[in-house]
Amino acid sequence: MAVSTLTKVGPKYQVVIPKKVRQTLRLNIGDLMEATASREGILLKPKVLVDRDLEQALAEAEADVKAGRVSKPYRSARALVRDAIRAGRRHGHRARKAH
């Protein structure tokens, strides 16, 4: 997938990524890029931000799965709700009606 083309450094040290390269990498306006200096030159890598709260939530979910705190698979949302209501009743809680 090596696509190579020339470009030049602009007055504010900006570099235009040629269309052929943008299309190959499916880059869009506003995408984040990581710039790394190496012996061969500058390497630009597309990056995605991950919200810290999401990262923490995923880590907690993974810990739950590893600890076996998961539910069985359900065929429908109705079956899930039915089991949740039954479990609540076993623990002495009443189901609330949705408005």
C-alpha positions, -999 to +999 in steps of 0.1 A: +000+000+000+030+023-003+017+055-019+044+082-023+042+118-036+060+151-031+046+180-011+062+211+004+063+228+037+042+260+038+049+293+056+035+281+089+053+247+086+020+232+074+022+202+050-006+194+026-013+156+025-018+148-012-052+137-023-040+102-034-026+096+001-057+111+019-080+088-001-058+057+005-059+063+043-095+076+043-085+108+061-111+135+067-108+172+077-103+175+114-088+140+119-060+138+145-025+129+133+004+119+154+038+132+141+069+112+150+104+122+140+127+093+131+160+088+112+140+082+079+120+114+083+085+123+098+059+096+102+023+108+104-002+083+119-040+088+121-051+087+157-085+085+175-092+100+209-107+078+236-127+094+264-111+086+297-145+077+312-151+053+283-117+037+288-125+033+326-159+018+318-144-007+294-118-017+319-145-022+346-166-042+321-136-064+312-130-071+349-167-081+353-164-105+324-132-120+338-148-124+372-178-142+357-203-114+365-222-116+332-257-126+323-270-152+300-278-143+264-314-132+257-334-137+225-353-104+231-354-073+252-387-085+266-371-117+279-344-096+296-369-073+312-390-103+324-360-119+340-349-086+356-384-081+371-384-117+385-350-112+400-362-080+416-392-097+431-369-125+445-350-097+463-381-080+475-382-051+451-413-040+431-411-031+394-418+005+385-441+012+356-426+033+328-446+065+319 
